[in-house]
Amino acid sequence: MMRFETDHRGFYGAFGGAYIPEMLYPNIRELEENYLRIIHSDGFQEEFRRLLRDFAGRPTPLYEALRLSDYYGARIFLKREDLNHTGAHKINNTVGQILVAGHLGKKRIIAETGAGQHGVATATVCARAGLDCIVYMGALDVERQAPNVKKMKMLGAEVVPVQCGNKTLKDATNEAIRDWINHPVDTHYIIGSVVGPHPYPDMVTRFQSVISGEMKRQLKEKTDRDYPDYILACVGGGSNAAGAFYHYLEQYAVNLVSVEAAGRGIHSGFTAATSLLGSPGIIHGSRTLLMQDEDGQIREPYSISAGLDYPGVGPLLAWLAGTGRASVYAATDEEALQAALLCARKEGIIPALETAHALAALEMIPFRREDVVVVNLSGRGDKDMETYIDKLGI
């Protein structure tokens, strides 16, 4: 039986681990030695569930999209993570990690963000907990996600624009790691996706698994079985996909579909289709698939979506792609834009640009009428309206 949990070294098969500078060993060791004990305790679980219910607004609905179903010739359901407090799935993880930080006695929180949703979710839980919050964000993303930057500042966070590299998510992550190295005692780094050194990919996956846990119960109510034929999720780092896939990893009747950003075309040189173009390497503390040249230098990714232009992918998602457990598709900028427009006009739901890539894959799969298909609608499109207005000519 193939394993989809980490081993004792934090590896999913060939991917994962903790490749970190010596100065970070105490931080990572403290987290690794304590996170499972903390999150499995009755007190933690009780508070975690309470906050997800009363603060984040869970459970999120599983909505049967009847007009999209007619259009694509299958039963299409949307897991409405866009209806969470702060507008995306990111709050699931930040609620969990802020509780872990409290158990570890940390008083200062740092985070990285691309599309801004993780930054907003981190600022939100820090405001509630009364903790200092510093969010690193690529300068380009600060410009194209201005509404989320304003939200973070209103919540009391300090937003630090990162000017190096291509000024996007990779560069923000680099700066957050540098900060953590310089503040090893009082600071907890809330990583927003299933990336980074062990135990982060496993910990974030566990917090996001609430998505597939709810999905099982909701599908049973709506279809009389607790599993779909397909689950589609967009993948940058991969946290919403990991959460949507988690309870079905060993249920092979379920087709897991990762959808990455093809940008202007997979072979255009302006893309973030990591699983399709990448090769094994190390980035931000873990061994995974990443886009790199023959000398091992990272190739800068590109996507119209600020949350998908990451040159790597979480090690669990790399393992699922490498073993064939998940199928990988890629949607271009234009395909994502048109999918977002279709969803808005068929269902009255404006999705985030990230989710629009997953919706675009509905055009690429030959469904049967009886197939049950769940698309993880990981975020809402408020933050992307300027892009939609500009690119769609609205």
C-alpha positions as CSV (number, residue, x, y, z in Angstrom):
1,M,0.0,0.0,0.0
2,M,1.4,3.4,-1.0
3,R,1.9,5.8,1.9
4,F,0.4,9.3,1.8
5,E,1.4,10.3,5.3
6,T,4.8,11.6,6.2
7,D,7.4,9.3,7.6
8,H,9.4,10.1,10.8
9,R,11.7,12.4,8.8
10,G,8.8,14.3,7.3
11,F,9.0,12.8,3.8
12,Y,6.1,11.9,1.5
13,G,8.0,9.3,-0.5
14,A,10.8,11.1,-2.2
15,F,9.6,14.6,-1.2
16,G,9.6,16.6,2.0
17,G,12.1,16.7,4.8
18,A,13.6,19.8,6.5
19,Y,16.5,21.4,4.7
20,I,17.1,24.4,6.8
21,P,19.9,26.7,8.0
22,E,21.5,25.8,11.3
23,M,20.0,28.8,13.1
24,L,16.5,27.5,12.4
25,Y,17.0,24.1,13.9
26,P,15.8,25.1,17.4
27,N,12.6,26.6,16.0
28,I,11.8,23.6,13.8
29,R,12.8,21.1,16.4
30,E,10.5,22.8,19.0
31,L,7.6,22.7,16.6
32,E,8.3,19.1,15.4
33,E,8.5,17.8,18.9
34,N,5.3,19.4,20.1
35,Y,2.8,20.0,17.3
36,L,1.2,16.5,17.3
37,R,0.9,16.4,21.0
38,I,-0.7,19.9,21.0
39,I,-3.2,19.4,18.2
40,H,-4.3,16.0,19.3
41,S,-5.1,17.2,22.9
42,D,-8.8,17.4,23.8
43,G,-8.5,21.0,24.8
44,F,-7.0,22.1,21.5
45,Q,-9.5,20.2,19.5
46,E,-12.4,21.6,21.4
47,E,-11.2,25.2,21.0
48,F,-10.2,24.6,17.3
49,R,-13.7,23.2,16.5
50,R,-15.4,26.0,18.4
51,L,-13.4,28.8,16.6
52,L,-14.0,27.2,13.2
53,R,-17.7,27.1,13.9
54,D,-18.3,30.4,15.7
55,F,-15.5,32.6,14.3
56,A,-14.7,31.2,10.8
57,G,-18.3,30.2,10.0
58,R,-17.9,26.5,9.3
59,P,-19.2,24.2,8.0
60,T,-19.1,25.7,4.5
61,P,-21.9,24.6,2.2
62,L,-21.5,22.0,-0.5
63,Y,-23.6,23.7,-3.3
64,E,-24.9,21.8,-6.3
65,A,-24.3,24.0,-9.2
66,L,-27.3,23.0,-11.4
67,R,-26.6,25.3,-14.4
68,L,-22.9,24.4,-14.5
69,S,-24.0,20.7,-14.2
70,D,-26.2,21.1,-17.3
71,Y,-23.4,22.9,-19.1
72,Y,-20.7,20.2,-18.4
73,G,-22.9,17.1,-18.4
74,A,-22.2,15.9,-14.8
75,R,-23.3,16.7,-11.3
76,I,-21.1,19.6,-10.3
77,F,-20.8,20.6,-6.6
78,L,-18.9,23.6,-5.3
79,K,-17.3,23.4,-1.8
80,R,-17.9,27.0,-0.8
81,E,-14.7,27.9,1.0
82,D,-15.3,31.4,-0.3
83,L,-18.0,31.7,2.4
84,N,-15.5,31.4,5.3
85,H,-14.7,34.5,7.3
86,T,-12.0,36.4,5.4
87,G,-13.2,34.9,2.1
88,A,-11.0,31.8,1.6
89,H,-9.9,28.5,3.0
90,K,-6.8,30.1,4.6
91,I,-8.6,30.8,7.9
92,N,-8.7,27.1,8.7
93,N,-5.0,27.0,8.9
94,T,-4.4,30.3,10.7
95,V,-6.9,29.4,13.4
96,G,-5.0,26.2,14.0
97,Q,-1.6,27.7,13.9
98,I,-2.4,30.7,16.2
99,L,-3.5,28.2,18.8
100,V,-0.3,26.2,18.4
101,A,1.7,29.4,18.8
102,G,-0.1,30.2,22.0
103,H,0.7,26.7,23.4
104,L,4.4,27.4,22.5
105,G,4.3,30.8,24.2
106,K,5.0,32.8,21.1
107,K,4.1,36.5,21.1
108,R,5.0,37.6,17.6
109,I,3.7,36.3,14.4
110,I,5.1,36.5,10.9
111,A,3.6,35.3,7.6
112,E,4.1,35.5,3.8
113,T,1.3,36.0,1.3
114,G,0.8,36.1,-2.4
115,A,-2.9,36.7,-3.2
116,G,-3.3,38.3,0.2
117,Q,-5.9,35.9,1.6
118,H,-3.4,34.2,3.9
119,G,-2.1,37.6,5.0
120,V,-5.7,38.7,5.8
121,A,-6.4,35.4,7.6
122,T,-3.2,35.7,9.7
123,A,-3.9,39.4,10.5
124,T,-7.4,38.4,11.5
125,V,-6.4,35.7,14.1
126,C,-3.6,37.9,15.4
127,A,-6.0,40.7,16.0
128,R,-8.3,38.4,17.9
129,A,-5.4,37.0,20.0
130,G,-3.8,40.5,20.5
131,L,-0.4,39.5,19.0
132,D,1.9,41.5,16.8
133,C,1.7,40.5,13.1
134,I,4.1,41.2,10.3
135,V,3.2,40.1,6.8
136,Y,5.7,39.9,4.0
137,M,4.3,40.4,0.5
138,G,6.0,40.8,-2.9
139,A,5.8,44.4,-4.1
140,L,4.1,43.4,-7.3
141,D,1.4,41.5,-5.3
142,V,1.0,44.5,-3.0
143,E,-0.1,46.5,-6.1
144,R,-2.4,43.9,-7.7
145,Q,-4.0,42.8,-4.4
146,A,-4.5,46.3,-2.9
147,P,-7.9,45.6,-1.2
148,N,-6.3,42.8,0.8
149,V,-3.4,45.0,1.8
150,K,-5.8,47.6,3.2
151,K,-7.6,44.9,5.1
152,M,-4.4,43.6,6.7
153,K,-3.5,47.2,7.8
154,M,-7.0,47.8,9.2
155,L,-6.6,44.6,11.2
156,G,-3.4,46.0,12.7
157,A,-0.8,44.1,10.7
158,E,2.4,45.6,9.4
159,V,2.7,44.8,5.6
160,V,6.3,44.7,4.3
161,P,6.6,45.0,0.5
162,V,9.4,42.8,-0.8
163,Q,11.4,44.5,-3.6
164,C,13.8,41.7,-4.6
165,G,13.4,38.9,-7.2
166,N,10.2,39.1,-9.3
167,K,8.5,40.7,-6.2
168,T,6.0,37.9,-5.7
169,L,5.3,34.9,-3.3
170,K,8.7,33.3,-3.5
171,D,10.4,36.5,-2.5
172,A,8.0,37.1,0.3
173,T,8.7,33.6,1.7
174,N,12.5,34.3,1.5
175,E,12.1,37.4,3.6
176,A,9.8,35.8,6.1
177,I,12.4,33.0,6.7
178,R,15.1,35.7,7.2
179,D,13.0,37.4,9.8
180,W,12.4,34.1,11.6
181,I,16.2,33.4,11.7
182,N,16.7,36.8,13.3
183,H,13.9,36.3,15.9
184,P,14.1,32.7,16.8
185,V,12.8,32.8,20.4
186,D,9.6,34.8,20.5
187,T,8.3,34.4,16.9
188,H,6.1,31.8,15.2
189,Y,6.0,31.7,11.4
190,I,2.5,30.9,10.1
191,I,3.3,29.4,6.7
192,G,0.2,29.7,4.6
193,S,0.5,26.6,2.4
194,V,1.6,23.0,2.5
195,V,5.2,24.0,1.8
196,G,8.3,24.6,3.8
197,P,10.3,22.3,6.1
198,H,8.7,19.5,8.1
199,P,6.4,19.7,10.0
200,Y,4.7,22.5,8.2
201,P,3.4,20.5,5.2
202,D,1.9,17.9,7.5
203,M,0.5,20.4,10.0
204,V,-1.1,22.7,7.4
205,T,-2.6,19.6,5.7
206,R,-4.1,18.4,9.0
207,F,-5.7,21.8,9.6
208,Q,-7.1,22.1,6.1
209,S,-8.4,18.5,6.1
210,V,-11.6,19.9,7.7
211,I,-12.6,20.6,4.1
212,S,-12.7,16.9,3.0
213,G,-14.1,15.8,6.3
214,E,-17.1,18.0,5.8
215,M,-17.3,17.0,2.2
216,K,-17.8,13.3,3.1
217,R,-20.8,14.1,5.4
218,Q,-22.3,16.5,2.9
219,L,-22.0,14.2,0.0
220,K,-23.7,11.4,1.9
221,E,-26.7,13.7,2.5
222,K,-26.9,14.9,-1.1
223,T,-25.9,11.9,-3.2
224,D,-26.4,8.9,-0.7
225,R,-22.6,8.1,-0.9
226,D,-19.8,9.9,0.9
227,Y,-17.3,10.2,-2.0
228,P,-17.3,11.9,-5.4
229,D,-15.9,10.6,-8.7
230,Y,-13.7,13.7,-9.1
231,I,-12.3,16.4,-6.8
232,L,-10.8,19.4,-8.6
233,A,-8.6,22.0,-6.8
234,C,-6.2,24.7,-8.0
235,V,-2.5,24.3,-6.9
236,G,0.1,26.8,-6.2
237,G,1.7,25.6,-3.0
238,G,-1.4,23.4,-2.6
239,S,-3.1,23.9,0.7
240,N,-6.7,23.9,-0.6
241,A,-6.0,20.9,-2.7
242,A,-4.4,19.0,0.2
243,G,-7.4,19.8,2.4
244,A,-9.9,18.7,-0.3
245,F,-8.0,15.5,-1.1
246,Y,-7.0,14.4,2.4
247,H,-9.8,12.0,3.4
248,Y,-9.8,10.5,-0.1
249,L,-6.1,9.9,-0.5
250,E,-6.4,6.1,-0.2
251,Q,-9.9,5.9,-1.8
252,Y,-8.9,5.1,-5.4
253,A,-12.4,5.4,-6.8
254,V,-12.0,9.2,-6.3
255,N,-10.0,10.9,-9.1
256,L,-7.9,13.7,-7.6
257,V,-7.3,16.6,-10.0
258,S,-4.6,19.2,-9.4
259,V,-4.9,22.3,-11.6
260,E,-1.9,24.6,-12.0
261,A,-1.4,27.9,-13.7
262,A,-0.2,27.6,-17.3
263,G,0.1,31.4,-17.5
264,R,0.5,32.4,-21.1
265,G,1.1,28.8,-22.1
266,I,3.0,25.9,-20.6
267,H,5.9,26.3,-23.0
268,S,5.8,30.1,-23.3
269,G,8.3,30.8,-20.6
270,F,5.6,32.6,-18.6
271,T,4.0,29.9,-16.6
272,A,3.7,28.3,-13.1
273,A,2.9,24.7,-14.2
274,T,5.4,23.3,-11.7
275,S,4.3,19.7,-11.6
276,L,4.3,19.4,-15.3
277,L,7.6,21.3,-15.9
278,G,9.5,20.9,-12.7
279,S,12.2,18.6,-11.5
280,P,13.2,17.5,-7.9
281,G,15.0,20.2,-6.0
282,I,15.0,22.0,-2.7
283,I,13.1,25.2,-2.0
284,H,12.2,26.9,1.3
285,G,13.2,23.9,3.3
286,S,11.8,20.9,1.6
287,R,12.6,18.6,-1.4
288,T,9.9,18.9,-3.9
289,L,9.2,19.6,-7.6
290,L,10.3,23.1,-8.7
291,M,10.9,25.0,-11.9
292,Q,14.7,25.3,-12.3
293,D,17.3,25.5,-15.0
294,E,20.1,23.0,-15.8
295,D,22.3,24.6,-13.1
296,G,19.6,24.3,-10.4
297,Q,18.7,28.0,-10.5
298,I,15.0,28.7,-9.9
299,R,13.0,29.8,-13.0
300,E,10.7,32.7,-12.1
301,P,7.1,31.6,-12.3
302,Y,4.3,33.7,-13.9
303,S,0.5,33.6,-13.5
304,I,-2.2,36.2,-13.7
305,S,-3.2,34.8,-10.3
306,A,-1.1,36.1,-7.4
307,G,-1.7,32.9,-5.4
308,L,-0.4,30.5,-8.0
309,D,2.8,32.0,-9.2
310,Y,5.1,29.9,-7.0
311,P,8.0,28.0,-8.5
312,G,7.5,24.9,-6.3
313,V,4.6,22.8,-5.0
314,G,4.0,21.2,-1.6
315,P,5.8,17.9,-1.2
316,L,2.5,16.0,-0.7
317,L,1.2,17.3,-4.0
318,A,4.5,16.5,-5.7
319,W,4.2,12.9,-4.4
320,L,0.6,12.6,-5.6
321,A,1.7,13.8,-9.0
322,G,4.8,11.7,-9.2
323,T,3.0,8.5,-8.2
324,G,0.0,9.2,-10.5
325,R,-2.4,9.4,-7.6
326,A,-3.4,12.8,-8.7
327,S,-3.8,13.9,-12.3
328,V,-2.3,17.3,-13.2
329,Y,-3.9,19.8,-15.6
330,A,-2.9,23.4,-16.3
331,A,-5.1,26.3,-17.2
332,T,-3.9,29.5,-19.0
333,D,-4.7,33.0,-17.9
334,E,-7.4,33.3,-20.6
335,E,-9.0,30.0,-19.7
336,A,-9.2,30.9,-16.1
337,L,-10.7,34.3,-16.9
338,Q,-13.4,32.7,-19.1
339,A,-14.1,30.1,-16.5
340,A,-14.6,32.8,-13.8
341,L,-17.0,34.7,-16.1
342,L,-19.0,31.5,-16.8
343,C,-19.3,30.7,-13.1
344,A,-20.4,34.2,-12.4
345,R,-23.1,34.2,-15.1
346,K,-24.3,30.6,-14.6
347,E,-24.3,30.4,-10.8
348,G,-24.1,34.0,-9.5
349,I,-20.7,33.3,-7.9
350,I,-17.6,35.3,-8.7
351,P,-14.6,33.1,-7.8
352,A,-11.1,34.0,-6.9
353,L,-8.7,33.9,-9.9
354,E,-7.0,30.9,-8.2
355,T,-10.2,28.9,-8.1
356,A,-11.0,30.0,-11.6
357,H,-8.1,27.8,-12.8
358,A,-9.8,24.7,-11.2
359,L,-13.1,25.7,-12.8
360,A,-11.3,25.9,-16.2
361,A,-10.4,22.2,-15.9
362,L,-14.0,21.3,-16.2
363,E,-13.6,22.0,-19.9
364,M,-10.8,19.5,-20.1
365,I,-12.2,16.3,-18.6
366,P,-14.7,14.1,-20.5
367,F,-17.3,13.5,-17.7
368,R,-20.2,11.1,-17.8
369,R,-23.7,12.4,-16.9
370,E,-23.7,10.4,-13.7
371,D,-20.3,11.6,-12.4
372,V,-20.3,13.5,-9.1
373,V,-17.7,16.2,-9.3
374,V,-16.6,18.5,-6.5
375,V,-14.7,21.7,-7.2
376,N,-13.1,23.3,-4.2
377,L,-14.1,26.9,-4.5
378,S,-11.2,28.1,-2.4
379,G,-11.8,31.8,-2.4
380,R,-14.1,34.6,-3.5
381,G,-13.3,37.1,-6.3
382,D,-13.6,40.4,-4.5
383,K,-9.8,40.8,-4.4
384,D,-9.5,40.2,-8.1
385,M,-12.2,42.6,-9.4
386,E,-9.7,45.0,-10.8
387,T,-8.1,42.2,-12.9
388,Y,-11.5,41.0,-14.1
389,I,-12.5,44.5,-15.0
390,D,-9.3,45.1,-16.9
391,K,-9.0,41.8,-18.7
392,L,-12.6,41.0,-19.4
393,G,-13.5,44.5,-20.4
394,I,-16.4,44.7,-17.9
